[in-house]
Amino acid sequence: MQSIDLTDHFLIAMPAMVDSYFAKSLVYVAEHNPRGALGLIVNRPIDMSLGSLLERIEVPLQAEGVANLPVFFGGPVQTDRGFVLHRPIGHWQSTLVVNEHVGLTSSRDILQAVALHGQPRDLMVTLGYAGWAAGQIEHELAQNAWLTVPAELRILFELPYEERLPSALELLGVSLTNLVDEAGHA
């Protein structure tokens, strides 16, 4: 199978997706290489605000306008650990650079900066992430589990979570109601 790089792409779950973690999900792929892939589900908020998360990890909140931001279920791996998808990249202790604009940070210092200064402003906080072993994502694509499309940052950082999946589908010229459960085979 030809090697593809889905870093900085969206994965859109097909309607037949039976895995309850990923059904009706939009995943942002932060890293994809021959060893596997790492992504975040970006349209599934959990019953927790950023303010309550900061309180739980004992980071004092002083910045205005961040307490009510939603925290998202990023995926089924390491659900006790926080991940912050953000722009600009900045300089944090542990950041995966996705592209020239976006970073994925797992160190506490970014949450401290958000709590103190409200920066970076464009951010999404998740608990957990989605991970795939080498070749797994390619296999799932061959099984018609996902549609893929290059990501648009406005969808991640400017749209409410409930608009992200339909907006990603629009990038492909598809609406959710037009997707069918099975692929056609000639």
MARDOVEX-346496 format. One line per field, with one value per residue: x negated, y, z of N, C-alpha, C, O in turn; chain; residue number from 1; residue in three letters. Coordinates in nm, 2 decimals, always signed. Layout:
REM MARDOVEX-346496
n.X = X;...
n.Y = Y;...
n.Z = Z;...
ca.X = X;...
ca.Y = Y;...
ca.Z = Z;...
c.X = X;...
c.Y = Y;...
c.Z = Z;...
o.X = X;...
o.Y = Y;...
o.Z = Z;...
chain = A;...
resi = NUM;...
resn = ALA;...
REM end
This chain:
REM MARDOVEX-346496
n.X = -0.08;-0.05;-0.24;-0.11;-0.07;+0.10;+0.09;+0.20;+0.46;+0.81;+0.99;+1.29;+1.55;+1.71;+2.06;+2.10;+1.93;+1.86;+1.73;+1.77;+1.62;+1.55;+1.76;+1.95;+1.75;+1.51;+1.18;+0.87;+0.57;+0.26;+0.01;-0.14;-0.31;-0.54;-0.55;-0.30;+0.00;+0.13;+0.40;+0.67;+1.00;+1.22;+1.47;+1.63;+1.73;+1.67;+1.83;+1.71;+1.55;+1.29;+1.21;+1.29;+1.12;+0.87;+0.89;+0.90;+0.64;+0.50;+0.42;+0.42;+0.67;+0.67;+0.71;+0.94;+1.23;+1.17;+1.26;+1.50;+1.46;+1.50;+1.39;+1.26;+1.32;+1.06;+0.99;+0.95;+0.70;+0.48;+0.67;+0.66;+0.49;+0.40;+0.42;+0.32;+0.43;+0.31;+0.27;+0.07;-0.24;-0.44;-0.65;-0.69;-0.73;-0.69;-0.61;-0.45;-0.52;-0.29;-0.24;-0.35;-0.19;-0.05;-0.05;-0.08;-0.05;-0.16;-0.25;-0.24;-0.29;-0.17;+0.10;+0.08;+0.00;+0.23;+0.42;+0.32;+0.27;+0.45;+0.35;+0.21;+0.46;+0.62;+0.71;+0.76;+0.86;+0.80;+0.89;+0.71;+0.62;+0.63;+0.49;+0.30;+0.15;-0.14;-0.05;+0.22;+0.41;+0.41;+0.52;+0.78;+0.87;+0.88;+1.08;+1.30;+1.37;+1.32;+1.33;+1.11;+0.96;+0.77;+0.70;+0.87;+0.78;+0.96;+1.19;+1.12;+1.05;+1.23;+1.49;+1.80;+1.81;+2.02;+2.05;+1.83;+1.79;+1.99;+1.89;+1.63;+1.70;+1.82;+1.60;+1.53;+1.74;+1.97;+2.26;+2.37;+2.61;+2.59;+2.41;+2.36;+2.39;+2.23;+1.97;+1.95;+1.87;+1.70
n.Y = -0.12;+0.22;+0.47;+0.71;+1.04;+1.15;+1.36;+1.66;+1.64;+1.58;+1.31;+1.16;+1.00;+0.73;+0.65;+0.38;+0.32;+0.13;+0.13;+0.26;+0.47;+0.62;+0.67;+0.89;+1.08;+1.34;+1.35;+1.50;+1.47;+1.47;+1.36;+1.14;+0.87;+0.62;+0.46;+0.48;+0.66;+0.96;+1.12;+1.36;+1.35;+1.60;+1.69;+1.62;+1.71;+1.68;+1.64;+1.87;+2.17;+2.40;+2.56;+2.39;+2.18;+2.30;+2.37;+2.11;+2.02;+2.19;+2.45;+2.78;+2.99;+3.29;+3.44;+3.60;+3.48;+3.21;+3.01;+2.88;+2.74;+2.44;+2.11;+1.84;+1.50;+1.34;+1.09;+0.73;+0.67;+0.72;+0.87;+1.00;+1.21;+1.53;+1.71;+1.97;+2.13;+2.38;+2.71;+3.01;+2.80;+2.85;+2.82;+2.56;+2.30;+2.04;+1.98;+1.87;+1.96;+2.02;+2.15;+2.46;+2.63;+2.51;+2.34;+2.05;+2.02;+1.86;+1.93;+2.08;+2.35;+2.50;+2.50;+2.65;+2.90;+2.96;+2.98;+3.19;+3.41;+3.37;+3.28;+3.05;+3.19;+3.06;+2.75;+2.40;+2.18;+1.85;+1.54;+1.26;+1.08;+0.97;+0.68;+0.50;+0.20;+0.10;+0.10;+0.06;+0.27;+0.29;+0.05;+0.07;+0.28;+0.15;-0.02;+0.14;+0.29;+0.55;+0.89;+1.12;+1.44;+1.73;+1.93;+2.23;+2.51;+2.70;+2.55;+2.40;+2.59;+2.81;+2.74;+2.64;+2.33;+2.15;+2.22;+2.13;+1.87;+1.86;+2.08;+1.99;+1.78;+1.93;+2.03;+1.83;+1.84;+1.70;+1.60;+1.51;+1.36;+1.25;+1.04;+0.69;+0.37;+0.16;+0.10;+0.12;-0.14;-0.22
n.Z = +0.00;-0.08;+0.08;+0.30;+0.44;+0.70;+0.88;+1.02;+0.91;+0.89;+1.02;+0.94;+1.08;+0.94;+0.89;+0.95;+1.15;+1.43;+1.66;+1.97;+2.08;+1.86;+1.69;+1.50;+1.51;+1.48;+1.40;+1.47;+1.32;+1.47;+1.44;+1.21;+1.10;+0.99;+1.22;+1.34;+1.44;+1.59;+1.73;+1.80;+1.92;+1.83;+1.86;+2.08;+2.36;+2.72;+3.04;+3.18;+3.26;+3.16;+3.37;+3.60;+3.55;+3.59;+3.85;+3.97;+3.92;+4.07;+3.97;+3.99;+3.87;+3.70;+3.47;+3.26;+3.09;+3.03;+3.20;+3.14;+2.91;+2.72;+2.80;+2.62;+2.52;+2.42;+2.32;+2.36;+2.49;+2.76;+2.93;+3.16;+3.14;+3.03;+2.72;+2.51;+2.23;+2.02;+1.89;+1.86;+1.82;+2.02;+2.32;+2.50;+2.75;+2.66;+2.36;+2.06;+1.74;+1.51;+1.26;+1.10;+1.24;+1.45;+1.76;+1.98;+2.31;+2.61;+2.85;+3.18;+3.19;+2.99;+3.06;+3.29;+3.19;+3.04;+3.25;+3.39;+3.20;+3.00;+2.75;+2.52;+2.31;+2.11;+2.16;+2.25;+2.49;+2.58;+2.74;+2.72;+2.42;+2.08;+1.94;+1.70;+1.59;+1.39;+1.06;+1.12;+1.09;+0.81;+0.74;+0.85;+0.69;+0.44;+0.50;+0.48;+0.70;+0.76;+0.63;+0.48;+0.50;+0.43;+0.71;+0.83;+1.01;+1.10;+1.15;+1.37;+1.57;+1.56;+1.53;+1.69;+1.88;+1.78;+1.52;+1.39;+1.27;+1.06;+0.91;+0.84;+0.67;+0.47;+0.35;+0.18;+0.01;+0.09;+0.27;+0.60;+0.59;+0.34;+0.36;+0.34;+0.49;+0.37;+0.15;-0.21;-0.43;-0.72
ca.X = +0.00;-0.13;-0.25;-0.04;-0.09;+0.23;+0.06;+0.27;+0.58;+0.92;+1.05;+1.43;+1.60;+1.82;+2.18;+2.10;+1.83;+1.93;+1.66;+1.84;+1.53;+1.53;+1.89;+1.99;+1.65;+1.41;+1.05;+0.76;+0.44;+0.15;-0.11;-0.12;-0.43;-0.55;-0.53;-0.16;+0.07;+0.18;+0.50;+0.76;+1.14;+1.24;+1.62;+1.70;+1.70;+1.71;+1.90;+1.61;+1.50;+1.15;+1.20;+1.29;+1.00;+0.76;+0.91;+0.87;+0.50;+0.45;+0.36;+0.51;+0.73;+0.68;+0.74;+1.08;+1.28;+1.13;+1.31;+1.61;+1.42;+1.52;+1.28;+1.30;+1.28;+0.97;+0.97;+0.95;+0.57;+0.44;+0.78;+0.63;+0.38;+0.44;+0.35;+0.37;+0.40;+0.31;+0.19;-0.06;-0.31;-0.49;-0.77;-0.65;-0.82;-0.66;-0.52;-0.47;-0.49;-0.21;-0.27;-0.41;-0.10;+0.02;-0.13;-0.01;-0.14;-0.11;-0.31;-0.16;-0.32;-0.08;+0.22;+0.05;+0.01;+0.37;+0.48;+0.27;+0.27;+0.54;+0.28;+0.26;+0.61;+0.67;+0.67;+0.86;+0.80;+0.87;+0.84;+0.69;+0.60;+0.66;+0.37;+0.31;+0.03;-0.18;+0.04;+0.36;+0.50;+0.42;+0.61;+0.91;+0.91;+0.91;+1.21;+1.40;+1.41;+1.30;+1.30;+1.00;+0.96;+0.68;+0.77;+0.87;+0.77;+1.08;+1.29;+1.07;+1.04;+1.32;+1.63;+1.85;+1.78;+2.12;+2.04;+1.70;+1.81;+2.05;+1.80;+1.53;+1.77;+1.84;+1.47;+1.54;+1.87;+2.06;+2.33;+2.38;+2.72;+2.56;+2.32;+2.42;+2.31;+2.14;+1.90;+1.98;+1.75;+1.73
ca.Y = +0.00;+0.35;+0.54;+0.84;+1.11;+1.22;+1.46;+1.78;+1.60;+1.53;+1.18;+1.17;+0.86;+0.69;+0.61;+0.24;+0.30;+0.06;+0.16;+0.37;+0.58;+0.70;+0.69;+1.03;+1.17;+1.41;+1.34;+1.58;+1.39;+1.55;+1.30;+1.02;+0.83;+0.47;+0.40;+0.49;+0.79;+1.01;+1.23;+1.40;+1.37;+1.74;+1.73;+1.55;+1.77;+1.60;+1.72;+1.94;+2.30;+2.42;+2.60;+2.28;+2.10;+2.37;+2.35;+1.98;+2.00;+2.29;+2.56;+2.89;+3.06;+3.44;+3.50;+3.61;+3.42;+3.07;+2.91;+2.80;+2.66;+2.30;+2.01;+1.74;+1.36;+1.33;+0.96;+0.64;+0.65;+0.81;+0.96;+1.08;+1.30;+1.64;+1.75;+2.10;+2.16;+2.52;+2.80;+2.96;+2.69;+2.89;+2.75;+2.48;+2.20;+1.92;+2.01;+1.81;+2.06;+1.96;+2.23;+2.59;+2.71;+2.43;+2.25;+1.97;+2.02;+1.78;+1.97;+2.16;+2.49;+2.57;+2.53;+2.75;+3.02;+2.99;+3.02;+3.32;+3.51;+3.34;+3.26;+3.09;+3.21;+2.95;+2.62;+2.30;+2.10;+1.72;+1.44;+1.14;+1.09;+0.85;+0.63;+0.39;+0.13;+0.11;+0.04;+0.04;+0.37;+0.26;-0.07;+0.12;+0.35;+0.05;-0.08;+0.24;+0.34;+0.70;+0.98;+1.21;+1.57;+1.82;+2.01;+2.37;+2.55;+2.77;+2.45;+2.36;+2.70;+2.92;+2.70;+2.56;+2.19;+2.08;+2.25;+2.09;+1.75;+1.90;+2.17;+1.91;+1.71;+2.03;+2.05;+1.72;+1.85;+1.60;+1.63;+1.39;+1.28;+1.18;+0.93;+0.57;+0.28;+0.07;+0.15;+0.04;-0.21;-0.26
ca.Z = +0.00;-0.09;+0.21;+0.30;+0.56;+0.74;+0.97;+0.99;+0.84;+0.97;+1.00;+0.96;+1.10;+0.85;+0.97;+0.99;+1.26;+1.54;+1.79;+2.04;+2.10;+1.74;+1.62;+1.48;+1.56;+1.39;+1.47;+1.41;+1.33;+1.50;+1.39;+1.14;+1.04;+0.98;+1.35;+1.38;+1.44;+1.71;+1.70;+1.91;+1.88;+1.85;+1.86;+2.18;+2.50;+2.84;+3.14;+3.26;+3.20;+3.18;+3.51;+3.69;+3.53;+3.65;+4.00;+4.00;+3.91;+4.16;+3.90;+4.02;+3.76;+3.71;+3.34;+3.22;+2.97;+3.00;+3.29;+3.09;+2.79;+2.74;+2.79;+2.53;+2.52;+2.30;+2.27;+2.47;+2.54;+2.86;+2.96;+3.29;+3.10;+2.95;+2.60;+2.46;+2.09;+2.03;+1.80;+1.79;+1.88;+2.15;+2.37;+2.61;+2.79;+2.59;+2.25;+1.93;+1.64;+1.40;+1.14;+1.14;+1.32;+1.55;+1.84;+2.07;+2.43;+2.72;+2.98;+3.27;+3.18;+2.90;+3.14;+3.39;+3.11;+3.01;+3.37;+3.44;+3.10;+2.89;+2.63;+2.39;+2.30;+2.03;+2.22;+2.28;+2.59;+2.58;+2.83;+2.64;+2.28;+1.99;+1.89;+1.61;+1.57;+1.25;+0.95;+1.16;+1.03;+0.67;+0.73;+0.87;+0.57;+0.34;+0.54;+0.47;+0.83;+0.77;+0.52;+0.52;+0.43;+0.50;+0.82;+0.83;+1.14;+1.14;+1.20;+1.50;+1.67;+1.55;+1.52;+1.81;+1.85;+1.71;+1.38;+1.33;+1.19;+0.93;+0.84;+0.78;+0.56;+0.36;+0.27;+0.08;-0.07;+0.14;+0.40;+0.69;+0.55;+0.22;+0.38;+0.35;+0.57;+0.30;+0.02;-0.33;-0.49;-0.86
c.X = -0.09;-0.12;-0.19;-0.07;+0.03;+0.21;+0.13;+0.39;+0.69;+0.95;+1.20;+1.49;+1.72;+1.94;+2.17;+2.00;+1.90;+1.86;+1.72;+1.75;+1.53;+1.65;+1.92;+1.88;+1.57;+1.28;+0.95;+0.63;+0.33;+0.02;-0.07;-0.25;-0.44;-0.53;-0.38;-0.11;+0.12;+0.28;+0.58;+0.90;+1.17;+1.38;+1.69;+1.66;+1.74;+1.78;+1.80;+1.57;+1.35;+1.12;+1.20;+1.17;+0.88;+0.77;+0.87;+0.72;+0.43;+0.37;+0.46;+0.55;+0.74;+0.72;+0.89;+1.11;+1.24;+1.20;+1.42;+1.58;+1.44;+1.39;+1.34;+1.25;+1.19;+0.95;+0.95;+0.81;+0.53;+0.55;+0.76;+0.53;+0.44;+0.35;+0.41;+0.33;+0.41;+0.24;+0.18;-0.13;-0.37;-0.61;-0.73;-0.74;-0.81;-0.56;-0.56;-0.43;-0.42;-0.24;-0.33;-0.32;-0.05;-0.07;-0.03;-0.10;-0.07;-0.17;-0.22;-0.18;-0.23;+0.05;+0.20;+0.05;+0.15;+0.44;+0.44;+0.29;+0.38;+0.48;+0.22;+0.41;+0.68;+0.62;+0.79;+0.79;+0.88;+0.81;+0.83;+0.66;+0.63;+0.52;+0.39;+0.17;-0.01;-0.09;+0.19;+0.45;+0.52;+0.52;+0.75;+0.96;+0.95;+1.04;+1.32;+1.45;+1.40;+1.29;+1.19;+1.01;+0.85;+0.76;+0.76;+0.87;+0.89;+1.18;+1.25;+1.09;+1.14;+1.47;+1.67;+1.83;+1.89;+2.12;+1.92;+1.71;+1.88;+1.97;+1.69;+1.58;+1.79;+1.72;+1.46;+1.66;+1.97;+2.14;+2.35;+2.50;+2.70;+2.47;+2.41;+2.33;+2.21;+2.09;+1.94;+1.86;+1.79;+1.68
c.Y = +0.12;+0.42;+0.68;+0.91;+1.19;+1.32;+1.59;+1.76;+1.57;+1.39;+1.20;+1.03;+0.84;+0.64;+0.46;+0.21;+0.25;+0.09;+0.28;+0.49;+0.68;+0.73;+0.84;+1.13;+1.23;+1.41;+1.43;+1.50;+1.48;+1.49;+1.17;+0.99;+0.68;+0.40;+0.40;+0.63;+0.83;+1.13;+1.26;+1.41;+1.52;+1.78;+1.66;+1.61;+1.67;+1.70;+1.79;+2.07;+2.31;+2.47;+2.49;+2.19;+2.17;+2.36;+2.21;+1.95;+2.11;+2.40;+2.68;+2.97;+3.21;+3.50;+3.50;+3.53;+3.28;+2.97;+2.83;+2.73;+2.51;+2.22;+1.89;+1.60;+1.34;+1.20;+0.86;+0.61;+0.75;+0.91;+1.04;+1.19;+1.41;+1.67;+1.88;+2.12;+2.31;+2.59;+2.93;+2.85;+2.73;+2.80;+2.68;+2.36;+2.07;+1.94;+1.93;+1.92;+1.98;+2.02;+2.36;+2.67;+2.64;+2.34;+2.17;+1.96;+1.94;+1.82;+2.07;+2.31;+2.57;+2.59;+2.64;+2.89;+3.06;+3.04;+3.16;+3.43;+3.49;+3.32;+3.12;+3.09;+3.10;+2.82;+2.53;+2.21;+1.96;+1.64;+1.31;+1.18;+0.96;+0.81;+0.51;+0.33;+0.14;+0.03;+0.03;+0.14;+0.34;+0.14;-0.02;+0.21;+0.25;-0.02;+0.02;+0.29;+0.49;+0.76;+1.07;+1.33;+1.65;+1.91;+2.16;+2.42;+2.63;+2.67;+2.41;+2.47;+2.81;+2.87;+2.63;+2.41;+2.11;+2.12;+2.19;+1.97;+1.79;+1.99;+2.09;+1.83;+1.81;+2.05;+1.94;+1.74;+1.75;+1.65;+1.50;+1.30;+1.21;+1.06;+0.80;+0.47;+0.19;+0.14;+0.06;-0.02;-0.26;-0.40
c.Z = +0.00;+0.05;+0.20;+0.44;+0.59;+0.85;+0.93;+0.90;+0.94;+0.92;+1.03;+0.97;+1.01;+0.94;+1.02;+1.11;+1.38;+1.67;+1.85;+2.07;+1.98;+1.66;+1.62;+1.53;+1.44;+1.47;+1.39;+1.43;+1.35;+1.46;+1.32;+1.07;+1.03;+1.11;+1.40;+1.37;+1.57;+1.67;+1.82;+1.85;+1.92;+1.85;+1.97;+2.32;+2.61;+2.94;+3.24;+3.19;+3.23;+3.32;+3.61;+3.68;+3.60;+3.80;+4.04;+4.01;+3.99;+4.08;+3.92;+3.89;+3.78;+3.59;+3.32;+3.10;+2.94;+3.09;+3.23;+2.96;+2.82;+2.73;+2.71;+2.56;+2.40;+2.24;+2.39;+2.54;+2.64;+2.90;+3.09;+3.26;+3.01;+2.83;+2.55;+2.32;+2.08;+1.91;+1.87;+1.87;+2.02;+2.19;+2.50;+2.64;+2.70;+2.48;+2.12;+1.83;+1.53;+1.27;+1.19;+1.23;+1.45;+1.63;+1.93;+2.19;+2.54;+2.85;+3.05;+3.24;+3.09;+2.97;+3.24;+3.31;+3.08;+3.13;+3.41;+3.33;+3.00;+2.76;+2.63;+2.39;+2.22;+2.09;+2.23;+2.37;+2.59;+2.70;+2.74;+2.49;+2.21;+1.94;+1.80;+1.59;+1.42;+1.16;+0.99;+1.09;+0.88;+0.65;+0.75;+0.75;+0.46;+0.37;+0.53;+0.60;+0.84;+0.63;+0.57;+0.44;+0.50;+0.59;+0.79;+0.97;+1.19;+1.20;+1.34;+1.60;+1.66;+1.55;+1.65;+1.77;+1.77;+1.56;+1.31;+1.24;+1.05;+0.85;+0.77;+0.66;+0.44;+0.28;+0.16;-0.01;-0.03;+0.26;+0.47;+0.64;+0.42;+0.24;+0.40;+0.43;+0.50;+0.18;-0.09;-0.38;-0.63;-0.89
o.X = -0.19;-0.02;-0.21;-0.10;+0.07;+0.31;+0.13;+0.43;+0.66;+0.94;+1.24;+1.48;+1.81;+1.92;+2.23;+1.98;+1.99;+1.91;+1.72;+1.80;+1.51;+1.65;+1.91;+1.91;+1.56;+1.27;+0.95;+0.60;+0.29;-0.08;+0.01;-0.30;-0.34;-0.49;-0.35;-0.16;+0.15;+0.25;+0.57;+0.92;+1.15;+1.41;+1.82;+1.57;+1.84;+1.78;+1.80;+1.55;+1.30;+1.03;+1.12;+1.13;+0.80;+0.67;+0.80;+0.67;+0.30;+0.26;+0.57;+0.46;+0.81;+0.78;+0.96;+1.03;+1.27;+1.20;+1.43;+1.67;+1.41;+1.29;+1.45;+1.14;+1.24;+0.91;+0.94;+0.80;+0.55;+0.52;+0.84;+0.49;+0.51;+0.23;+0.53;+0.21;+0.51;+0.16;+0.27;-0.09;-0.35;-0.67;-0.73;-0.82;-0.91;-0.44;-0.67;-0.31;-0.47;-0.27;-0.35;-0.36;-0.01;-0.16;+0.08;-0.20;+0.05;-0.15;-0.15;-0.09;-0.20;+0.11;+0.29;+0.10;+0.19;+0.52;+0.52;+0.34;+0.40;+0.55;+0.17;+0.48;+0.78;+0.51;+0.91;+0.69;+1.00;+0.70;+0.93;+0.68;+0.66;+0.45;+0.48;+0.07;+0.07;-0.06;+0.27;+0.56;+0.63;+0.60;+0.84;+1.08;+1.05;+1.11;+1.43;+1.57;+1.47;+1.26;+1.18;+1.05;+0.84;+0.86;+0.67;+0.96;+0.92;+1.26;+1.33;+1.13;+1.15;+1.56;+1.59;+1.84;+1.86;+2.19;+1.90;+1.66;+1.82;+1.97;+1.65;+1.51;+1.77;+1.72;+1.40;+1.67;+2.05;+2.08;+2.35;+2.49;+2.77;+2.45;+2.51;+2.21;+2.12;+2.16;+1.97;+1.75;+1.89;+1.69
o.Y = +0.13;+0.43;+0.76;+0.84;+1.29;+1.37;+1.62;+1.84;+1.54;+1.36;+1.24;+0.95;+0.92;+0.60;+0.43;+0.10;+0.31;+0.07;+0.39;+0.60;+0.80;+0.80;+0.90;+1.24;+1.18;+1.46;+1.43;+1.47;+1.56;+1.57;+1.09;+1.07;+0.61;+0.28;+0.33;+0.71;+0.74;+1.21;+1.19;+1.46;+1.56;+1.90;+1.65;+1.56;+1.60;+1.82;+1.76;+2.07;+2.24;+2.43;+2.49;+2.13;+2.10;+2.35;+2.20;+1.88;+2.12;+2.43;+2.67;+3.00;+3.25;+3.61;+3.41;+3.52;+3.23;+2.85;+2.71;+2.67;+2.46;+2.26;+1.86;+1.58;+1.34;+1.18;+0.91;+0.53;+0.87;+1.03;+1.13;+1.26;+1.38;+1.65;+1.89;+2.13;+2.37;+2.52;+2.98;+2.82;+2.66;+2.73;+2.75;+2.33;+2.01;+1.92;+1.93;+1.97;+1.90;+1.95;+2.38;+2.77;+2.71;+2.28;+2.21;+1.89;+1.94;+1.75;+2.15;+2.39;+2.68;+2.70;+2.72;+2.99;+3.18;+3.13;+3.23;+3.54;+3.58;+3.33;+3.08;+3.01;+3.05;+2.78;+2.57;+2.15;+1.96;+1.66;+1.27;+1.29;+0.86;+0.89;+0.43;+0.40;+0.19;-0.08;+0.00;+0.11;+0.36;+0.14;-0.06;+0.20;+0.28;-0.07;-0.01;+0.33;+0.55;+0.70;+1.09;+1.33;+1.65;+1.97;+2.21;+2.38;+2.63;+2.71;+2.40;+2.45;+2.89;+2.95;+2.56;+2.37;+2.02;+2.05;+2.20;+1.98;+1.76;+1.98;+2.13;+1.82;+1.77;+2.08;+1.96;+1.66;+1.71;+1.73;+1.39;+1.18;+1.11;+0.98;+0.80;+0.50;+0.14;+0.22;-0.06;+0.04;-0.32;-0.45
o.Z = +0.07;+0.11;+0.10;+0.53;+0.52;+0.90;+0.81;+0.82;+1.06;+0.81;+1.14;+0.87;+1.00;+1.05;+1.12;+1.15;+1.44;+1.78;+1.80;+2.08;+2.00;+1.56;+1.72;+1.57;+1.33;+1.58;+1.27;+1.54;+1.26;+1.44;+1.37;+0.99;+1.07;+1.11;+1.50;+1.30;+1.66;+1.59;+1.92;+1.74;+2.04;+1.86;+1.96;+2.39;+2.59;+2.91;+3.36;+3.07;+3.31;+3.39;+3.71;+3.78;+3.67;+3.87;+4.15;+4.09;+3.98;+4.13;+3.87;+3.80;+3.88;+3.59;+3.37;+3.01;+2.83;+3.05;+3.27;+2.90;+2.93;+2.67;+2.72;+2.62;+2.28;+2.13;+2.50;+2.63;+2.61;+2.89;+3.11;+3.35;+2.92;+2.84;+2.55;+2.28;+2.13;+1.84;+1.93;+1.98;+2.11;+2.11;+2.61;+2.55;+2.68;+2.50;+2.08;+1.84;+1.46;+1.17;+1.31;+1.28;+1.54;+1.57;+1.96;+2.19;+2.56;+2.95;+2.99;+3.27;+3.11;+2.96;+3.26;+3.37;+3.08;+3.12;+3.47;+3.37;+2.92;+2.65;+2.74;+2.45;+2.26;+2.07;+2.24;+2.35;+2.58;+2.75;+2.68;+2.45;+2.27;+1.88;+1.82;+1.59;+1.34;+1.19;+0.91;+1.05;+0.82;+0.55;+0.68;+0.72;+0.38;+0.28;+0.58;+0.61;+0.92;+0.54;+0.69;+0.32;+0.63;+0.56;+0.72;+1.05;+1.31;+1.29;+1.43;+1.72;+1.75;+1.57;+1.72;+1.66;+1.69;+1.48;+1.19;+1.13;+0.95;+0.72;+0.66;+0.56;+0.32;+0.16;+0.06;-0.11;-0.12;+0.34;+0.41;+0.65;+0.39;+0.14;+0.46;+0.45;+0.56;+0.11;-0.08;-0.37;-0.65;-1.00
chain = A;A;A;A;A;A;A;A;A;A;A;A;A;A;A;A;A;A;A;A;A;A;A;A;A;A;A;A;A;A;A;A;A;A;A;A;A;A;A;A;A;A;A;A;A;A;A;A;A;A;A;A;A;A;A;A;A;A;A;A;A;A;A;A;A;A;A;A;A;A;A;A;A;A;A;A;A;A;A;A;A;A;A;A;A;A;A;A;A;A;A;A;A;A;A;A;A;A;A;A;A;A;A;A;A;A;A;A;A;A;A;A;A;A;A;A;A;A;A;A;A;A;A;A;A;A;A;A;A;A;A;A;A;A;A;A;A;A;A;A;A;A;A;A;A;A;A;A;A;A;A;A;A;A;A;A;A;A;A;A;A;A;A;A;A;A;A;A;A;A;A;A;A;A;A;A;A;A;A;A;A;A;A;A;A;A
resi = 1;2;3;4;5;6;7;8;9;10;11;12;13;14;15;16;17;18;19;20;21;22;23;24;25;26;27;28;29;30;31;32;33;34;35;36;37;38;39;40;41;42;43;44;45;46;47;48;49;50;51;52;53;54;55;56;57;58;59;60;61;62;63;64;65;66;67;68;69;70;71;72;73;74;75;76;77;78;79;80;81;82;83;84;85;86;87;88;89;90;91;92;93;94;95;96;97;98;99;100;101;102;103;104;105;106;107;108;109;110;111;112;113;114;115;116;117;118;119;120;121;122;123;124;125;126;127;128;129;130;131;132;133;134;135;136;137;138;139;140;141;142;143;144;145;146;147;148;149;150;151;152;153;154;155;156;157;158;159;160;161;162;163;164;165;166;167;168;169;170;171;172;173;174;175;176;177;178;179;180;181;182;183;184;185;186
resn = MET;GLN;SER;ILE;ASP;LEU;THR;ASP;HIS;PHE;LEU;ILE;ALA;MET;PRO;ALA;MET;VAL;ASP;SER;TYR;PHE;ALA;LYS;SER;LEU;VAL;TYR;VAL;ALA;GLU;HIS;ASN;PRO;ARG;GLY;ALA;LEU;GLY;LEU;ILE;VAL;ASN;ARG;PRO;ILE;ASP;MET;SER;LEU;GLY;SER;LEU;LEU;GLU;ARG;ILE;GLU;VAL;PRO;LEU;GLN;ALA;GLU;GLY;VAL;ALA;ASN;LEU;PRO;VAL;PHE;PHE;GLY;GLY;PRO;VAL;GLN;THR;ASP;ARG;GLY;PHE;VAL;LEU;HIS;ARG;PRO;ILE;GLY;HIS;TRP;GLN;SER;THR;LEU;VAL;VAL;ASN;GLU;HIS;VAL;GLY;LEU;THR;SER;SER;ARG;ASP;ILE;LEU;GLN;ALA;VAL;ALA;LEU;HIS;GLY;GLN;PRO;ARG;ASP;LEU;MET;VAL;THR;LEU;GLY;TYR;ALA;GLY;TRP;ALA;ALA;GLY;GLN;ILE;GLU;HIS;GLU;LEU;ALA;GLN;ASN;ALA;TRP;LEU;THR;VAL;PRO;ALA;GLU;LEU;ARG;ILE;LEU;PHE;GLU;LEU;PRO;TYR;GLU;GLU;ARG;LEU;PRO;SER;ALA;LEU;GLU;LEU;LEU;GLY;VAL;SER;LEU;THR;ASN;LEU;VAL;ASP;GLU;ALA;GLY;HIS;ALA
REM end
